[in-house]
Amino acid sequence: MAGLLRPALVRELELERHGLRLLRRDPSSFSPLPDGRSLLLGSDPAANRTEIGRFSKRDAARYPDYEAFLDQVARALEPLLDARPPDAGRPRLRELGPLLRSGLRLLALRRELPAALGLLLGPARPALESWFESEPLRATLATDAVIGAWASPASPGTGYVLFHHVMGETGGQRGVWAYVGGGMGALSESLAAAARAAGAELERDAPVARILLRDGRAVGVELEDGRTIEARFVLSSADPHHTFLGLVGSEALPPEFARAIESLDFRSPSLKLNLALERLPDFTSRPGAAGPHHRGTIHVGAMDLDALEESFSAAQAGRLPEQPMVELTLPSVLDPDLAPPGKHVASLFVQHVPWEPRGGGWSVAREPFADRVLALVDQVAPGFSASVLHREVLAPPDLERIFGLTGGNIFHGAMTLDRLFLLRPVPGAGRYATPIPGLYLCGAGAHPGGGVMGACGRNAAAALLADRKLTGQSL
C-alpha cells in the first residue's frame, strides 16, 4: 500500500502522468470477531460513531477528538518529513527552518502538548487506554503501533510507530490509504518512467557486489557479473547493514562507525502470506458478496491489547504465537486486473514470529503455522481456507534472502526513539551523507524511516545537491 507516499514526490516527478494510479481505500479498517460482532472504520464520522457505539458509547463520543488530535500532531511534524535533519554541530539557519516550524506548531497545541509528547515518546498502550475503554477499538488502533516492529503495544517507542503510520493520506485526505493500481510494482514502473524521462539510464537484474572506493572515496559500484560503473556519487537504498558492512566492508569504515552499524537492531516479527483465492471471504458478521468491509485492512487473531502482548511474548521466547496478529488485505476488490475474473488475491501480514522458531525452525513450522493463520480467518469467515488456490509463505529469513532486508526488517532497522531523525541510522550519519565521501544513504534506514514514502530518497537527493553546491563538485 502507498498511503505514506509523500505528495511532493508524486507532484514533482509527475508520477500520475507516468502511470501511477492510487486506488483510495474507504473504509480503511475492518475487525471481525468470532462472536459475530465487528468494527468497521472509515472516513464517515457518523458511521464510525455508530460502529464504535456498539462497543462503547463513551468511545464513540471520544473518537472524533482522537482523530482531530492525531491530525494536529501530524500537521506539526509534517515539515520534518520532507527535510534533511540539521547538522547538530554546525546548524545552518536554512536547515533549522523545518525544525522551528514543527516546534512552534507543537507549542500551539497548548493543552494537548503533554498528550502529544506522551504519544511520541512513550508506549502506545497507555496512550490508547487513556483515550478508549473498549476492544476491539484499542487493538485495532494498536496494530499501527506494532506492525513491522519487534515490539508489543507496551514497548517504549511504539507510540511514535503508531503515529508514523497514521500520517498517511490520499488525495489530501489524512488517514486514507491507497492500493497502487496494478500492484506495488506499478509504483516502481512509474518511478522508472519518470527517471527515464529525466535522462536516467536504468539497469535491471544487475545486483551490486560491492561499492568501489578510491582513496577512501566512493567512486562507483562493481556488479555481480563483474562489470563496473563509475560515478562521482553513489546513493544506496539498501539497508545500513548491507550497505556498510556488506557492500563497503567494515575494514574501510571508521571503527567506531562500524561498531555502531553492527549494533543496530534488525529483528523482524513479520511473516508474509500471499494467497490466490477462488472467492472472497464471506464474513459471519457481514455476510454476502463484496462489500465495503472487503476494501480496507481486515484485522484477525489477537484482537485485544493483552492478546497482542501475549503474541509478542511468545516470539520473544522463540515460539510461534497461538493467536498472532493478522492484517489481511484484498487489493483485487478495488483492482480486478490483479486476478482472473471472479478470483481474488490476498495478502496477510502476520505478527509476531521469531527469526527461527524452536523445535526445528521454519523447515518444520512453515506450513503448519500458515494453516494456523488461515484457521484464524476461518473463525470469522468460514470456508476461507478451502478457497485458497495457492499460497506463498515468507518468514523473516525469506524476506532477508529474497528482498535483501537484513533480519527481514521491513523498516531497514528498528524505529526506536534513539534511531529517528538525525540519529537515524546512527548518530553522526543522520544527514544522508556517510563517513565515506561520495556515498549517501537514501533508503528507509535514513530519516524519516520505513514505509513506502519516497521521502528518504527525495531528501537524500536534495542533500547531495546541496553538498555539491557547497563544495563546487559536479555530478
C-alpha positions in Angstrom: 0.0 0.0 0.0 1.1 3.5 -0.7 -0.7 5.6 2.0 2.6 7.2 3.2 3.8 8.3 -0.3 4.7 11.9 0.0 2.5 14.3 -2.1 5.6 16.4 -3.0 7.2 13.3 -4.7 4.1 12.5 -6.7 3.8 16.1 -7.8 7.4 16.8 -8.6 8.0 13.6 -10.6 4.6 13.8 -12.2 4.1 10.2 -11.3 0.4 10.1 -12.3 1.5 11.2 -15.8 3.9 8.3 -15.8 1.2 5.8 -15.0 0.7 5.9 -11.2 -2.9 5.2 -10.1 -3.8 5.4 -6.4 -6.9 3.5 -5.5 -8.5 5.0 -2.4 -9.5 2.6 0.3 -12.5 3.5 2.3 -13.5 2.1 4.8 -9.9 1.7 5.9 -10.3 -0.9 8.7 -12.5 -4.0 9.4 -12.2 -6.0 12.6 -14.5 -9.1 12.6 -14.8 -11.1 15.9 -15.5 -14.8 16.3 -18.7 -14.0 18.3 -20.3 -12.4 15.3 -19.7 -8.7 16.1 -17.4 -6.5 14.1 -16.0 -3.0 13.9 -15.8 -1.1 10.6 -13.9 2.3 10.5 -13.5 4.7 7.6 -13.8 8.4 6.7 -17.5 8.8 7.6 -17.8 10.3 11.1 -21.4 9.3 11.6 -20.7 5.7 10.5 -17.7 5.5 12.8 -19.8 6.7 15.7 -22.4 4.0 15.1 -19.8 1.3 14.7 -17.8 2.2 17.9 -21.0 2.8 19.8 -21.8 -0.9 19.6 -18.9 -1.5 22.0 -18.8 1.8 23.9 -20.9 5.0 23.7 -18.1 6.8 25.5 -15.5 5.7 23.0 -17.8 6.7 20.1 -18.1 10.2 21.5 -14.3 10.5 22.0 -13.1 9.1 18.7 -13.6 12.3 16.7 -11.4 14.1 19.3 -8.8 11.4 18.9 -8.7 11.8 15.2 -8.5 15.6 15.5 -5.7 15.2 18.0 -3.7 13.0 15.7 -4.3 15.3 12.8 -2.9 18.3 14.8 0.2 16.4 15.7 0.7 15.2 12.2 0.5 18.7 10.9 3.0 19.8 13.5 5.6 17.2 12.5 5.0 17.2 8.7 7.7 19.8 8.0 10.3 17.4 9.3 9.4 14.6 6.9 10.4 16.4 3.8 13.6 18.0 5.1 17.2 17.0 5.9 17.9 16.9 9.6 20.1 19.8 10.7 23.8 19.4 11.5 23.9 19.3 15.3 27.5 20.5 15.4 27.1 23.3 12.8 23.4 24.0 12.3 22.6 26.3 9.3 19.6 28.6 9.7 18.0 27.3 6.5 18.1 23.7 7.8 16.7 24.8 11.1 13.5 26.2 9.5 11.5 22.9 9.4 12.5 22.1 13.0 11.5 25.6 14.2 8.1 25.3 12.3 7.4 22.0 13.9 8.3 23.3 17.3 6.0 26.3 17.0 3.2 24.1 15.8 3.7 21.7 18.7 3.6 24.6 21.2 0.4 25.8 19.6 -1.2 22.6 20.7 -1.2 24.1 24.2 -3.3 21.8 26.4 -2.8 18.8 24.0 1.0 19.2 24.1 1.6 16.8 27.1 -0.6 14.1 25.5 1.2 14.6 22.2 4.6 14.2 23.8 3.4 11.2 25.7 2.3 9.6 22.4 5.5 10.5 20.5 7.9 9.5 23.3 6.1 6.6 25.1 4.4 3.3 24.5 1.2 3.1 22.6 -0.7 1.0 25.1 -1.1 3.6 27.9 -1.9 6.3 25.3 -4.7 4.2 23.8 -6.0 3.2 27.2 -6.2 6.8 28.2 -8.4 7.5 25.2 -10.6 4.4 25.0 -12.1 1.7 27.1 -13.3 -0.9 24.6 -11.9 -3.7 22.5 -11.6 -4.3 19.6 -11.2 -0.5 19.1 -8.0 -0.3 21.1 -6.5 -3.4 19.5 -7.4 -2.2 16.0 -5.6 1.1 16.6 -2.7 -0.6 18.3 -1.9 -2.6 15.2 -0.4 0.5 13.6 1.9 0.8 16.6 3.5 -2.7 16.2 3.2 -3.6 12.6 6.7 -4.5 11.4 8.2 -3.7 14.8 9.8 -6.1 17.2 7.6 -4.8 20.0 4.3 -5.0 21.8 1.9 -2.1 22.4 3.5 -1.7 25.8 7.1 -1.3 24.4 8.7 2.2 24.6 8.7 3.9 21.2 5.5 2.2 19.8 3.6 5.5 20.3 5.7 7.0 17.5 5.3 4.0 15.3 1.6 4.3 15.6 1.8 8.0 14.8 4.2 7.3 11.8 1.5 5.0 10.2 -1.4 7.3 10.7 0.3 10.1 8.8 -0.8 8.5 5.5 -3.0 10.4 3.1 -4.5 10.0 -0.3 -5.8 12.9 -2.4 -5.2 15.3 0.5 -7.3 13.3 3.0 -5.4 12.2 6.0 -5.7 8.7 7.3 -6.9 7.4 4.0 -4.5 4.9 2.4 -4.5 3.5 -1.1 -3.6 0.5 -3.2 -1.5 1.0 -6.2 -3.3 0.2 -9.4 -1.6 -2.8 -11.0 0.1 -3.7 -7.8 3.1 -2.2 -6.0 5.4 -3.0 -8.9 3.4 -0.4 -10.8 4.8 2.3 -8.5 8.3 1.2 -9.4 7.4 1.4 -13.0 6.1 4.9 -12.7 9.3 6.0 -10.9 11.3 4.3 -13.6 9.4 6.1 -16.4 9.9 9.4 -14.6 13.6 8.7 -14.3 14.0 7.8 -18.0 12.1 10.9 -18.9 14.7 12.9 -17.0 17.5 11.2 -18.8 18.4 8.4 -16.4 19.7 5.1 -17.6 18.4 2.1 -15.6 19.9 -1.4 -15.2 17.6 -4.3 -14.3 18.8 -7.7 -12.9 22.1 -6.2 -12.1 22.9 -6.9 -8.4 25.7 -4.8 -6.9 28.6 -6.9 -5.4 30.5 -4.0 -3.8 30.9 -0.2 -3.7 34.1 0.8 -5.3 36.4 3.0 -3.2 39.4 5.0 -4.3 41.5 6.9 -1.7 38.7 6.3 0.7 36.0 7.9 -1.5 33.1 6.1 -3.2 33.7 6.2 -7.0 31.2 3.6 -8.3 30.0 0.1 -8.0 31.0 -3.4 -9.1 28.2 -5.6 -10.3 27.9 -9.3 -9.6 28.6 -10.0 -13.3 32.0 -8.3 -13.0 31.1 -5.1 -14.7 32.0 -1.8 -13.0 30.1 1.5 -13.2 32.0 4.6 -12.1 30.3 7.7 -10.7 31.1 10.8 -8.8 28.5 9.9 -6.2 26.9 6.7 -5.0 23.5 6.6 -3.4 22.4 3.3 -1.7 18.8 2.4 -0.9 19.9 -0.9 0.7 19.7 -1.1 4.5 22.6 0.3 6.6 23.9 -3.1 7.5 24.0 -4.3 3.9 25.3 -1.0 2.6 28.2 -0.5 5.1 29.1 -4.0 6.2 28.3 -5.8 3.0 28.9 -3.5 0.1 31.6 -1.3 1.6 33.2 -3.6 4.2 34.0 -2.9 7.9 37.7 -2.6 7.1 37.0 0.6 5.1 34.9 2.2 7.8 35.9 4.2 10.9 36.0 1.6 13.7 33.5 3.4 15.9 31.1 3.8 13.0 31.4 0.1 12.0 30.6 -0.9 15.6 27.6 1.4 15.7 26.2 -0.2 12.5 26.9 -3.7 13.9 24.8 -2.8 17.0 21.7 -1.8 15.0 18.5 -3.7 15.7 17.2 -5.5 12.6 15.0 -8.0 14.3 11.7 -8.6 12.4 8.5 -10.0 13.8 6.8 -10.3 10.4 5.7 -13.2 8.2 4.0 -12.6 4.8 1.4 -14.9 3.4 0.4 -14.3 -0.2 -2.8 -16.1 -1.4 -4.6 -16.7 -4.6 -8.3 -17.2 -3.8 -11.2 -18.9 -5.5 -13.6 -16.3 -4.0 -13.8 -13.5 -1.5 -14.1 -14.4 2.2 -17.7 -14.4 3.5 -17.7 -13.0 7.0 -20.2 -14.2 9.6 -20.6 -10.6 10.9 -21.3 -9.2 7.4 -22.4 -12.0 5.1 -22.8 -11.7 1.4 -20.9 -10.6 -1.7 -18.2 -8.0 -2.0 -18.9 -5.1 0.4 -17.2 -2.0 1.8 -15.7 -4.2 4.6 -13.6 -6.0 1.9 -11.8 -2.8 0.8 -9.6 -2.0 3.8 -7.3 -3.8 6.2 -9.0 -6.7 7.9 -7.8 -7.5 11.5 -7.9 -11.1 12.7 -6.4 -13.0 15.5 -5.0 -11.1 18.5 -7.9 -8.5 18.9 -7.3 -7.1 22.4 -4.3 -5.5 23.9 -3.5 -8.4 26.2 -3.5 -10.8 23.3 -1.1 -8.6 21.4 1.2 -8.7 24.4 1.0 -12.5 24.6 1.7 -12.7 20.9 5.0 -10.7 21.3 6.0 -12.7 24.5 5.7 -15.9 22.5 8.0 -14.6 19.8 10.5 -13.3 22.3 10.7 -16.9 23.8 11.3 -18.3 20.3 7.7 -19.7 20.0 5.1 -19.1 17.3 2.0 -17.5 19.0 -1.2 -19.4 19.1 -3.1 -16.2 18.3 -0.9 -13.9 16.2 -1.9 -10.5 14.9 -3.0 -10.8 11.3 -3.7 -8.0 8.8 -5.5 -9.2 5.7 -5.9 -7.2 2.6 -7.8 -7.9 -0.6 -6.4 -5.5 -3.2 -8.2 -7.2 -6.1 -11.5 -5.9 -4.7 -10.5 -2.4 -5.9 -8.2 -3.6 -8.7 -9.9 -6.5 -10.5 -7.0 -6.7 -13.0 -4.8 -8.4 -10.3 -6.7 -11.7 -10.6 -8.7 -13.7 -13.3 -12.4 -12.9 -13.5 -14.2 -13.9 -10.3 -11.0 -14.8 -8.5 -9.0 -12.7 -5.9 -5.6 -12.2 -4.3 -5.0 -11.7 -0.7 -2.0 -10.6 1.4 -1.7 -11.5 5.1 0.9 -9.6 7.2 1.4 -11.7 10.4 2.9 -10.7 13.7 4.7 -11.9 15.9 7.1 -14.6 14.7 10.7 -15.3 15.8 13.6 -15.5 13.3 13.9 -19.2 13.9 11.1 -21.0 15.8 12.1 -23.5 18.4 11.7 -27.2 17.6 13.0 -27.5 14.1 12.9 -24.0 12.6 10.9 -22.8 9.6 11.5 -26.0 7.6 9.2 -27.7 10.1 7.0 -24.9 11.2 6.3 -23.0 7.9 3.2 -24.8 6.6 1.6 -25.7 10.0 1.9 -22.1 11.1 0.3 -21.0 7.8 -2.5 -23.4 8.5 -2.9 -21.8 11.9 -3.2 -18.4 10.5 -5.8 -19.4 7.9 -7.7 -21.1 10.7 -8.0 -17.8 12.5 -9.6 -16.3 9.3 -11.9 -19.3 9.2 -13.2 -18.4 12.6 -14.7 -15.2 11.3 -15.1 -16.2 7.6 -16.0 -20.0 7.5 -14.6 -21.7 4.4 -11.8 -19.2 3.8 -9.1 -21.9 3.9 -11.0 -24.0 1.4 -11.0 -21.1 -1.0 -7.2 -20.9 -1.2 -5.9 -22.0 -4.6 -2.2 -21.2 -4.0 -0.1 -19.8 -1.2 3.3 -18.4 -0.6 4.7 -18.2 2.9 7.6 -15.8 3.5 9.2 -15.9 7.0 11.8 -13.4 8.2 14.7 -15.4 6.7 12.9 -15.4 3.3 12.3 -11.7 3.5 16.1 -11.3 4.0 17.1 -13.7 1.2 14.6 -12.5 -1.4 14.4 -8.8 -0.8 17.8 -8.1 0.8 16.2 -7.0 4.1 18.7 -7.6 6.9 16.9 -9.7 9.5 13.7 -9.4 7.4 13.1 -6.0 8.9 10.8 -4.0 6.6 11.9 -0.7 8.1 15.6 -1.2 7.4 16.2 -1.2 11.2 14.1 -0.5 14.3 12.3 2.8 14.5 13.0 3.4 18.2 13.5 6.9 19.6 17.3 6.6 19.5 17.1 5.8 15.8 15.0 8.6 14.5 15.6 12.0 12.8 19.3 13.0 12.9 20.0 9.8 14.9 18.9 7.5 12.0 20.6 5.2 11.3 23.3 6.2 13.9 24.5 9.5 15.4 26.8 11.2 13.0 25.3 9.8 9.9 21.7 11.1 10.1 22.0 13.6 7.2 22.2 11.0 4.3 25.9 11.7 3.8 28.1 9.0 5.3 31.6 8.7 6.7 32.6 7.5 3.2 32.9 10.7 1.0 30.7 10.4 -2.1 28.4 7.8 -0.5 24.9 8.7 0.5 22.2 6.6 2.2 18.7 7.0 0.6 16.6 4.1 1.8 14.4 3.5 4.8 17.4 3.2 7.1 17.7 7.0 6.8 15.3 9.7 8.0 12.2 9.7 8.2 12.2 5.9 8.2 10.2 2.9 6.9 7.1 2.7 4.8 6.5 3.4 1.1 7.2 7.2 1.5 9.7 8.3 -1.1 10.8 10.9 1.4 14.2 9.2 2.2 15.3 9.3 -1.4 13.9 12.7 -2.2 15.6 14.2 0.9 18.9 12.4 0.1 18.9 13.7 -3.4 18.3 17.3 -2.1 21.2 16.8 0.4 23.6 15.6 -2.3 22.7 18.6 -4.5 23.2 21.0 -1.5 26.6 19.4 -0.6 27.7 19.6 -4.3 26.8 23.2 -4.4 28.8 24.0 -1.3 31.9 22.1 -2.5 31.6 23.1 -6.1 31.6 19.5 -7.3 29.8 18.5 -10.5 27.5 15.5 -11.0 
